[in-house]
Amino acid sequence: MSETATVFNQHVAARPAGGATNAPPPVQHVCVVGGGTAGWMTALMLATSAYGPRLKVTVLESPQVGIIGVGEGSTPWLRGFFDGLGIEESEWMPACNATYKSGITFQNWSTKPGFERYFHPFASMLDNMTMHQFVDNVHARLDGADVYAHPDRFFVAAALAREGRGPRPQHSFPFDLWYGYHFDATLLGQFLGRQAVTRGVRHLERHVTQVLLKENGDIDRLQLDNGESLAADFFVDCTGFASLLIGKALGTPFIPYAENLFNDSAIAMPTPLEGAIESQTTSTALRHGWAWKIPLINRRGNGYVYSSDHCSADEAETELRKHLGLLDADVPARHLKMRVGRMAKQWNRNCVAVGLSQGFIEPLEATALLFVQRTAAALVEALELGDLGPAAQERFNEGMRVRFENTRDYIVAHYKTNSRTDTDYWRANAENMHLSESLQGVLMTWMSRKPLAAGLKAGRFGQGYPIVSWYALLAGMGIFPDAEDLQPPTAHQARHRLDAVDDFVARSAMNFPDHRELLANIPPRVGDKTLQLYLW
């Protein structure tokens, strides 16, 4: 999820040109260093923007450097990216073995009876029919009333995931659901690369051996492995955790988030697809982190995100194999290191970092591609406005800082509110006091039994995620008085008919097809006139 919006289908790349004059544009050639999903998505957004016709875009991709390629989930904002390019789901999804994603199930993060599992739904206009009942019951339970307040019962998206349905309804059902995707990240990068080249982006396969700077400290040109050099007006660093340009060449400081996000390692271990294709990501808490399960058309993506301070790589792999029932199976495992945090500046001199080079917040809520979209969109806007001066750079960097920290806070809230006590890892997360003022505001408001809506809407705390996400998280983790302390509800506290909620959710879900059936017959999306407004 991203910050609350009232209209979903915003194409962040297509913006009207601002301040157009007959003067030569300040940037005529942008070199994107690094391919993969981040590099090719950025190149496409640059090339297809209002500024694009005046711009030469080159993607410089090293044949010697592979891509990480295990980030296989998205937020709903990826829809707008493809819609804006006029690319149908029926074109790109089969090419990337993609499936639909209605949200994320969190399993075993809480030990509180009845709250061992919950679903974080992507918001939709249908939630307006049940959100009030959910929030009212949440606050009644916070006040000590024994009413039902688990989020899964109140949202259509949760029913779709539970029943193996896809999140695109029959044409006769005129209500839109937010949804994201699962995909093969390597195939997605290749698909975007083909699209970019057909839209005029130049692709150059060379390895950078040196970054040469001007006297004023800007990047001048790149020395390549064939002895040639490549000059440009502006550079985009998509070199992953290496941060070849923004970090190594320009010396931009890196700000780690290790004090409150402990995970720094991951293991990926794909397995054959068996059974139904679920329209959800599953995050299961293990002893020193959490395991992901992502269904694709041809396989299931599995992995373990963990803290190397709390267990070794061998211990983590053994735990993941046990979790998957592959303890004695000859299935290869891929080990990865993560650099969690952000660059102090995502825009430094004539370089903007996009993707892992700019920073990374662990993949719990699949926000990596959202940061790519938002950063590339902000760069496009700056180019279209023709303002690349210090003030514009400062606004850009401040906006990125706020987005990183807002996302970090929501992720940290998952760990802070866990109730596991089986390992030092989980106890340390629960005891973590390195919380931002914003996150403290959310948690203090909740514990004082006050509604979150006013503070969220006023921007006092919890920005970056909509109200439904915060309520699903805190209620789903069971942050309520203990069951033995609850009292029978008053008539007012029990005023909502849950059988009516159940009926609405069940009958709404009937309008959505089986997920596998939907994937076999993906209907058109571009030009869809379905209303896409929501209030929460």
C-alpha positions as CSV (number, residue, x, y, z in Angstrom):
1,M,0.0,0.0,0.0
2,S,1.0,3.6,-0.3
3,E,-0.4,6.9,1.0
4,T,-4.1,7.3,1.1
5,A,-5.6,8.3,-2.2
6,T,-9.1,9.0,-3.4
7,V,-8.5,7.9,-7.0
8,F,-6.6,4.7,-7.7
9,N,-5.9,4.8,-11.4
10,Q,-3.3,7.6,-11.5
11,H,-0.6,7.0,-14.1
12,V,2.5,8.5,-12.4
13,A,4.4,8.7,-15.7
14,A,2.0,10.7,-17.8
15,R,2.0,14.3,-16.6
16,P,1.3,17.5,-18.6
17,A,4.4,19.4,-19.6
18,G,5.0,22.5,-17.5
19,G,6.8,25.6,-18.4
20,A,7.4,24.7,-22.0
21,T,9.6,27.2,-23.9
22,N,11.7,27.2,-27.1
23,A,14.9,27.1,-25.1
24,P,16.9,23.9,-25.2
25,P,15.9,21.5,-22.4
26,P,18.4,21.4,-19.5
27,V,18.7,17.6,-19.9
28,Q,18.8,16.0,-23.3
29,H,20.4,12.6,-22.6
30,V,19.8,10.4,-19.5
31,C,21.8,7.3,-19.0
32,V,20.2,4.7,-16.8
33,V,23.0,2.5,-15.4
34,G,21.7,-1.0,-14.7
35,G,18.8,-2.9,-16.2
36,G,16.5,-5.2,-14.3
37,T,13.0,-4.1,-13.3
38,A,14.2,-0.8,-11.7
39,G,16.3,0.3,-14.7
40,W,13.8,-0.6,-17.4
41,M,10.8,0.8,-15.5
42,T,12.6,4.1,-15.1
43,A,13.6,4.2,-18.7
44,L,10.0,3.5,-19.8
45,M,8.7,6.3,-17.6
46,L,11.2,8.7,-18.9
47,A,10.7,7.8,-22.5
48,T,6.9,7.9,-22.4
49,S,6.6,11.1,-20.3
50,A,5.6,14.5,-21.7
51,Y,9.3,15.3,-21.7
52,G,10.2,12.1,-23.5
53,P,10.1,13.4,-27.1
54,R,12.9,15.8,-26.2
55,L,15.0,13.2,-24.4
56,K,17.5,10.5,-25.4
57,V,17.4,7.6,-22.9
58,T,20.2,5.0,-22.8
59,V,20.1,1.9,-20.6
60,L,23.6,0.7,-19.9
61,E,23.4,-2.9,-18.7
62,S,26.4,-4.9,-17.6
63,P,26.6,-8.5,-19.0
64,Q,28.9,-9.3,-16.1
65,V,26.4,-8.4,-13.3
66,G,23.3,-10.3,-12.6
67,I,20.1,-9.0,-11.0
68,I,18.8,-10.0,-7.6
69,G,15.4,-10.9,-9.1
70,V,13.6,-12.4,-6.1
71,G,11.2,-9.5,-5.3
72,E,8.2,-11.1,-6.8
73,G,5.2,-9.1,-5.4
74,S,3.8,-5.7,-5.9
75,T,1.4,-3.1,-4.4
76,P,-1.7,-2.1,-6.4
77,W,0.1,0.9,-7.9
78,L,1.7,-1.3,-10.5
79,R,-1.7,-1.4,-12.2
80,G,-1.5,2.3,-13.0
81,F,2.0,1.9,-14.5
82,F,0.8,-0.7,-17.0
83,D,-2.5,1.1,-17.7
84,G,-0.6,4.4,-18.4
85,L,1.5,2.6,-21.0
86,G,-1.5,0.9,-22.6
87,I,-0.2,-2.5,-21.8
88,E,-2.9,-5.1,-21.1
89,E,-2.6,-7.6,-18.3
90,S,-3.3,-10.3,-20.9
91,E,0.0,-9.3,-22.6
92,W,2.4,-8.9,-19.7
93,M,1.2,-11.3,-17.1
94,P,1.6,-14.5,-19.1
95,A,5.0,-13.4,-20.2
96,C,6.1,-13.0,-16.6
97,N,4.2,-16.0,-15.1
98,A,2.3,-13.5,-13.1
99,T,-0.7,-14.0,-10.8
100,Y,-3.1,-11.7,-9.0
101,K,-2.6,-10.5,-5.4
102,S,-5.5,-9.5,-3.2
103,G,-3.3,-8.9,-0.1
104,I,-1.0,-10.6,2.4
105,T,-1.7,-13.2,5.0
106,F,0.4,-12.9,8.2
107,Q,0.7,-16.2,10.0
108,N,2.1,-16.9,13.5
109,W,3.2,-13.3,14.1
110,S,0.8,-13.3,17.1
111,T,0.3,-15.9,19.7
112,K,-2.9,-14.4,21.0
113,P,-5.8,-16.9,20.8
114,G,-7.9,-16.2,17.7
115,F,-5.4,-13.8,16.3
116,E,-2.6,-16.2,15.2
117,R,-3.4,-15.3,11.5
118,Y,-4.8,-12.3,9.8
119,F,-5.1,-10.9,6.3
120,H,-4.0,-7.4,5.2
121,P,-6.4,-6.5,2.4
122,F,-5.8,-4.0,-0.4
123,A,-8.4,-1.3,0.1
124,S,-11.4,-1.0,-2.2
125,M,-14.7,0.8,-2.6
126,L,-16.5,-2.2,-1.3
127,D,-14.8,-1.7,2.1
128,N,-17.1,1.3,2.6
129,M,-19.9,-1.1,3.2
130,T,-18.2,-2.9,6.1
131,M,-15.4,-0.6,7.4
132,H,-17.6,1.3,9.8
133,Q,-18.8,-1.9,11.4
134,F,-15.2,-3.2,11.7
135,V,-13.9,0.0,13.2
136,D,-16.8,0.3,15.6
137,N,-16.3,-3.3,16.8
138,V,-12.5,-2.6,17.2
139,H,-13.1,0.3,19.5
140,A,-15.8,-1.6,21.4
141,R,-13.3,-4.4,22.0
142,L,-10.6,-1.9,23.0
143,D,-13.1,-0.5,25.5
144,G,-13.4,-4.0,27.0
145,A,-16.5,-5.4,25.2
146,D,-16.5,-9.0,24.0
147,V,-17.4,-8.3,20.4
148,Y,-15.9,-9.8,17.2
149,A,-13.1,-7.6,15.9
150,H,-10.8,-9.8,13.7
151,P,-10.4,-8.0,10.3
152,D,-10.7,-11.1,8.1
153,R,-14.5,-11.3,8.5
154,F,-15.1,-7.7,7.3
155,F,-13.4,-7.5,3.9
156,V,-14.2,-9.0,0.5
157,A,-10.5,-9.3,-0.4
158,A,-9.9,-11.6,2.5
159,A,-12.7,-13.8,1.3
160,L,-11.2,-13.9,-2.2
161,A,-7.9,-15.0,-0.9
162,R,-9.5,-17.6,1.4
163,E,-11.6,-19.1,-1.4
164,G,-8.9,-19.0,-4.1
165,R,-10.7,-16.4,-6.2
166,G,-9.1,-13.7,-8.4
167,P,-9.7,-10.0,-7.6
168,R,-11.2,-9.1,-10.9
169,P,-15.0,-9.4,-10.9
170,Q,-17.5,-10.4,-13.6
171,H,-18.4,-7.6,-15.9
172,S,-21.9,-7.4,-14.4
173,F,-20.4,-6.4,-11.0
174,P,-19.5,-2.7,-11.3
175,F,-17.1,-2.5,-8.3
176,D,-13.4,-2.3,-8.5
177,L,-11.0,-4.0,-6.0
178,W,-7.5,-2.8,-5.5
179,Y,-5.1,-5.6,-6.3
180,G,-1.4,-6.2,-6.9
181,Y,0.5,-8.9,-8.7
182,H,3.0,-11.7,-8.2
183,F,5.5,-12.2,-11.0
184,D,8.9,-13.5,-12.0
185,A,11.1,-10.5,-11.4
186,T,13.7,-11.6,-14.0
187,L,11.0,-12.1,-16.7
188,L,9.4,-8.8,-15.8
189,G,12.6,-6.9,-16.2
190,Q,13.1,-8.6,-19.6
191,F,9.5,-7.7,-20.7
192,L,10.0,-4.1,-19.7
193,G,13.3,-4.0,-21.6
194,R,11.6,-5.1,-24.8
195,Q,8.9,-2.5,-24.3
196,A,11.4,0.2,-23.7
197,V,13.5,-0.6,-26.8
198,T,10.4,-0.6,-29.0
199,R,9.6,2.9,-27.6
200,G,12.9,4.3,-28.5
201,V,15.2,3.6,-25.5
202,R,18.7,2.7,-26.5
203,H,20.1,-0.5,-24.9
204,L,23.9,-0.8,-24.5
205,E,25.4,-3.9,-23.0
206,R,28.7,-2.8,-21.5
207,H,30.4,-3.1,-18.1
208,V,31.3,0.1,-16.3
209,T,35.0,0.1,-15.2
210,Q,35.2,3.7,-13.9
211,V,33.0,6.7,-13.2
212,L,34.7,9.9,-14.2
213,L,33.7,13.2,-12.5
214,K,33.8,16.8,-13.6
215,E,35.8,19.4,-11.7
216,N,32.6,20.5,-10.0
217,G,31.9,17.0,-8.7
218,D,29.2,16.0,-11.2
219,I,29.4,12.8,-13.2
220,D,31.0,13.5,-16.5
221,R,31.1,10.1,-18.2
222,L,31.4,6.4,-17.7
223,Q,34.5,4.4,-18.8
224,L,33.4,1.1,-20.4
225,D,35.1,-2.3,-20.6
226,N,35.7,-1.9,-24.4
227,G,37.8,1.2,-23.9
228,E,35.1,3.6,-24.9
229,S,33.3,6.1,-22.7
230,L,29.7,7.2,-22.4
231,A,28.7,10.8,-21.6
232,A,25.3,12.0,-20.6
233,D,23.7,15.1,-19.1
234,F,22.0,13.1,-16.3
235,F,22.5,9.6,-14.8
236,V,20.2,7.2,-13.0
237,D,21.8,4.7,-10.7
238,C,20.0,1.4,-10.9
239,T,23.1,-0.7,-9.9
240,G,21.4,-2.4,-6.9
241,F,23.1,-2.6,-3.5
242,A,26.4,-1.8,-5.2
243,S,25.2,1.9,-5.6
244,L,28.0,2.3,-8.1
245,L,27.2,6.0,-9.0
246,I,25.3,7.5,-6.1
247,G,27.4,5.7,-3.4
248,K,30.8,4.8,-4.6
249,A,31.4,7.6,-7.1
250,L,29.6,10.5,-5.5
251,G,30.2,9.4,-1.9
252,T,26.6,9.8,-0.7
253,P,26.2,8.6,2.9
254,F,24.0,5.6,3.6
255,I,21.6,5.7,6.6
256,P,21.0,2.2,8.0
257,Y,17.7,1.2,9.6
258,A,19.3,-1.7,11.5
259,E,18.4,-0.3,14.9
260,N,14.7,-1.2,14.3
261,L,14.7,-3.5,11.3
262,F,16.9,-6.4,12.2
263,N,16.7,-8.5,9.1
264,D,19.7,-8.3,6.8
265,S,19.7,-11.7,5.0
266,A,17.4,-13.8,2.9
267,I,17.2,-17.3,1.3
268,A,15.2,-18.0,-1.9
269,M,14.1,-21.5,-2.6
270,P,11.5,-22.0,-5.4
271,T,9.4,-25.2,-5.5
272,P,7.0,-26.7,-8.0
273,L,3.4,-25.4,-8.0
274,E,1.0,-27.7,-6.3
275,G,-2.7,-27.3,-5.6
276,A,-4.7,-24.0,-6.0
277,I,-3.1,-20.8,-7.1
278,E,-3.9,-18.4,-4.2
279,S,-4.4,-14.7,-4.8
280,Q,-2.3,-13.8,-1.8
281,T,1.2,-13.7,-0.5
282,T,1.7,-15.6,2.8
283,S,4.2,-14.4,5.4
284,T,4.8,-16.9,8.1
285,A,6.8,-16.0,11.2
286,L,9.7,-18.4,11.9
287,R,12.2,-18.4,14.7
288,H,14.5,-15.6,13.4
289,G,12.4,-13.8,10.8
290,W,9.6,-14.7,8.4
291,A,9.1,-17.0,5.4
292,W,7.3,-15.9,2.2
293,K,5.2,-18.0,-0.1
294,I,4.3,-16.5,-3.5
295,P,2.3,-18.4,-6.1
296,L,3.3,-18.0,-9.8
297,I,1.8,-19.7,-12.8
298,N,4.7,-22.2,-13.1
299,R,6.1,-22.4,-9.6
300,R,5.9,-21.3,-6.0
301,G,8.4,-18.7,-4.8
302,N,9.6,-19.4,-1.2
303,G,12.1,-17.8,1.0
304,Y,13.2,-16.7,4.4
305,V,14.1,-13.2,5.5
306,Y,16.1,-13.3,8.7
307,S,18.6,-11.6,11.0
308,S,22.2,-12.9,10.7
309,D,22.8,-11.5,14.2
310,H,20.4,-14.1,15.6
311,C,21.2,-17.2,13.5
312,S,23.7,-18.4,10.9
313,A,23.0,-18.9,7.2
314,D,23.1,-22.7,7.7
315,E,20.7,-22.5,10.6
316,A,18.3,-20.4,8.6
317,E,18.5,-22.7,5.6
318,T,17.7,-25.7,7.8
319,E,14.8,-23.9,9.3
320,L,13.4,-22.9,5.9
321,R,13.8,-26.5,4.5
322,K,12.0,-27.8,7.6
323,H,9.2,-25.3,7.1
324,L,8.8,-26.3,3.5
325,G,9.1,-30.1,4.2
326,L,12.3,-30.2,2.2
327,L,14.8,-31.1,4.9
328,D,16.3,-34.0,2.9
329,A,15.4,-32.8,-0.6
330,D,18.0,-31.8,-3.1
331,V,16.5,-28.4,-3.8
332,P,19.1,-25.5,-4.3
333,A,18.9,-22.5,-2.0
334,R,20.1,-19.0,-3.0
335,H,21.5,-16.9,-0.2
336,L,21.3,-13.1,-0.3
337,K,22.5,-10.2,1.8
338,M,20.3,-7.1,2.2
339,R,21.3,-3.5,2.9
340,V,18.3,-2.1,4.8
341,G,18.1,1.7,5.0
342,R,18.4,4.6,2.5
343,M,20.8,7.0,0.9
344,A,21.0,10.3,2.7
345,K,20.2,11.8,-0.8
346,Q,18.5,9.9,-3.6
347,W,19.3,12.9,-5.8
348,N,22.9,14.0,-5.6
349,R,24.4,16.3,-8.2
350,N,23.4,15.0,-11.7
351,C,22.5,11.6,-10.5
352,V,19.3,10.1,-9.1
353,A,19.3,6.6,-7.5
354,V,16.3,4.3,-8.2
355,G,15.7,0.9,-6.7
356,L,18.1,-0.9,-4.4
357,S,20.8,1.7,-5.0
358,Q,18.6,4.3,-3.3
359,G,17.7,2.2,-0.4
360,F,15.7,-0.8,0.6
361,I,13.1,-1.6,3.3
362,E,12.7,-5.3,3.7
363,P,10.2,-7.0,1.4
364,L,7.5,-7.6,4.0
365,E,4.9,-5.4,2.3
366,A,6.4,-5.6,-1.3
367,T,7.2,-1.9,-1.5
368,A,10.3,-2.1,-3.6
369,L,8.6,-1.5,-7.0
370,L,6.5,1.2,-5.5
371,F,9.7,3.1,-4.6
372,V,10.9,2.7,-8.1
373,Q,7.7,4.1,-9.5
374,R,7.5,7.0,-7.1
375,T,11.2,7.9,-7.5
376,A,11.1,7.7,-11.3
377,A,7.8,9.7,-11.3
378,A,9.4,12.5,-9.2
379,L,12.3,12.6,-11.6
380,V,10.0,12.9,-14.6
381,E,8.1,15.7,-12.9
382,A,11.4,17.6,-12.2
383,L,12.4,17.3,-15.8
384,E,9.1,18.4,-17.1
385,L,9.2,21.5,-14.9
386,G,12.7,22.2,-16.0
387,D,13.8,22.9,-12.4
388,L,16.9,20.9,-11.5
389,G,18.4,23.4,-9.1
390,P,19.3,23.0,-5.4
391,A,15.8,23.8,-4.2
392,A,14.2,21.1,-6.5
393,Q,16.8,18.6,-5.3
394,E,16.1,19.4,-1.7
395,R,12.3,18.9,-2.2
396,F,12.9,15.7,-4.1
397,N,15.2,14.3,-1.3
398,E,12.8,15.4,1.4
399,G,9.9,13.7,-0.3
400,M,11.9,10.5,-0.6
401,R,13.0,10.7,3.0
402,V,9.4,11.0,4.2
403,R,8.2,8.1,2.0
404,F,11.0,5.8,3.2
405,E,10.4,6.6,6.9
406,N,6.6,6.3,6.6
407,T,7.1,2.9,5.0
408,R,9.7,1.9,7.6
409,D,7.3,2.8,10.4
410,Y,4.5,0.5,9.1
411,I,7.0,-2.4,8.7
412,V,8.4,-1.8,12.2
413,A,4.9,-1.9,13.6
414,H,4.6,-5.5,12.6
415,Y,7.6,-6.5,14.6
416,K,6.9,-4.2,17.6
417,T,3.4,-5.6,18.1
418,N,4.4,-9.3,17.8
419,S,3.6,-11.4,20.9
420,R,6.1,-14.3,20.4
421,T,8.5,-15.1,23.1
422,D,10.2,-18.2,21.7
423,T,13.5,-16.6,20.6
424,D,15.7,-13.6,21.4
425,Y,14.9,-12.3,18.0
426,W,11.2,-11.8,18.6
427,R,11.7,-10.6,22.2
428,A,14.1,-8.0,21.0
429,N,11.6,-6.8,18.3
430,A,8.9,-6.5,20.9
431,E,11.2,-4.6,23.3
432,N,12.5,-2.3,20.6
433,M,12.2,1.4,21.7
434,H,13.8,3.0,18.6
435,L,10.5,4.2,17.3
436,S,9.8,7.4,15.4
437,E,7.4,9.9,16.9
438,S,4.9,9.1,14.2
439,L,4.8,5.4,15.1
440,Q,4.7,6.2,18.8
441,G,1.7,8.4,18.0
442,V,-0.1,5.5,16.2
443,L,0.6,3.0,19.0
444,M,-0.2,5.5,21.9
445,T,-3.5,6.5,20.2
446,W,-4.5,2.9,19.8
447,M,-3.6,2.0,23.4
448,S,-5.5,5.0,24.7
449,R,-8.5,3.6,22.8
450,K,-8.9,6.7,20.6
451,P,-9.8,6.5,16.9
452,L,-6.8,6.7,14.5
453,A,-8.7,8.4,11.7
454,A,-8.3,12.0,12.9
455,G,-4.5,11.7,13.4
456,L,-4.0,9.9,10.1
457,K,-6.0,12.4,8.1
458,A,-4.4,15.4,9.8
459,G,-0.9,14.0,9.1
460,R,0.1,13.9,12.8
461,F,1.1,10.2,12.5
462,G,1.0,7.1,10.4
463,Q,1.3,8.7,6.9
464,G,2.0,6.4,4.0
465,Y,-0.6,3.8,4.6
466,P,-4.4,4.1,4.6
467,I,-6.6,3.7,7.7
468,V,-7.7,0.2,6.7
469,S,-4.1,-1.0,6.7
470,W,-3.4,0.3,10.3
471,Y,-6.6,-1.2,11.6
472,A,-6.0,-4.5,9.9
473,L,-2.5,-4.7,11.4
474,L,-3.3,-3.7,15.0
475,A,-6.5,-5.6,15.2
476,G,-5.2,-8.6,13.3
477,M,-2.3,-8.9,15.8
478,G,-4.9,-8.9,18.6
479,I,-3.8,-5.7,20.3
480,F,-6.8,-5.8,22.6
481,P,-7.4,-6.4,26.3
482,D,-7.0,-10.0,27.3
483,A,-10.0,-12.2,26.6
484,E,-10.5,-12.9,30.3
485,D,-10.8,-9.2,30.9
486,L,-13.6,-8.6,28.4
487,Q,-17.2,-8.0,29.4
488,P,-20.5,-8.7,27.7
489,P,-21.2,-5.8,25.2
490,T,-23.9,-3.2,25.8
491,A,-26.7,-3.1,23.2
492,H,-25.0,-0.1,21.6
493,Q,-21.6,-1.9,21.4
494,A,-23.3,-5.0,19.8
495,R,-25.5,-3.0,17.4
496,H,-23.9,-4.3,14.2
497,R,-25.3,-7.4,12.7
498,L,-22.4,-9.6,11.8
499,D,-24.6,-12.0,9.8
500,A,-25.4,-9.1,7.5
501,V,-21.7,-8.4,7.1
502,D,-21.1,-12.1,6.4
503,D,-23.9,-12.1,3.8
504,F,-22.5,-9.0,2.1
505,V,-19.0,-10.4,1.9
506,A,-20.1,-13.8,0.8
507,R,-22.4,-12.6,-1.9
508,S,-19.9,-10.0,-3.2
509,A,-17.2,-12.7,-3.4
510,M,-19.5,-14.8,-5.6
511,N,-19.0,-12.3,-8.4
512,F,-15.3,-13.1,-8.6
513,P,-14.0,-16.1,-10.6
514,D,-11.7,-18.8,-9.5
515,H,-8.1,-17.5,-9.7
516,R,-6.8,-20.1,-12.1
517,E,-9.8,-19.5,-14.4
518,L,-9.2,-15.8,-14.4
519,L,-5.6,-16.2,-15.3
520,A,-6.6,-18.4,-18.2
521,N,-9.0,-15.7,-19.5
522,I,-7.7,-12.3,-18.5
523,P,-10.2,-9.6,-19.6
524,P,-9.1,-6.2,-21.0
525,R,-8.3,-3.5,-18.4
526,V,-7.1,-0.5,-20.4
527,G,-10.1,1.8,-20.9
528,D,-12.1,0.1,-18.2
529,K,-14.7,2.6,-17.0
530,T,-15.3,0.9,-13.6
531,L,-15.4,3.5,-10.8
532,Q,-12.3,3.3,-8.8
533,L,-13.0,5.6,-5.9
534,Y,-12.8,4.7,-2.3
535,L,-13.1,6.7,0.9
536,W,-11.0,4.8,3.5
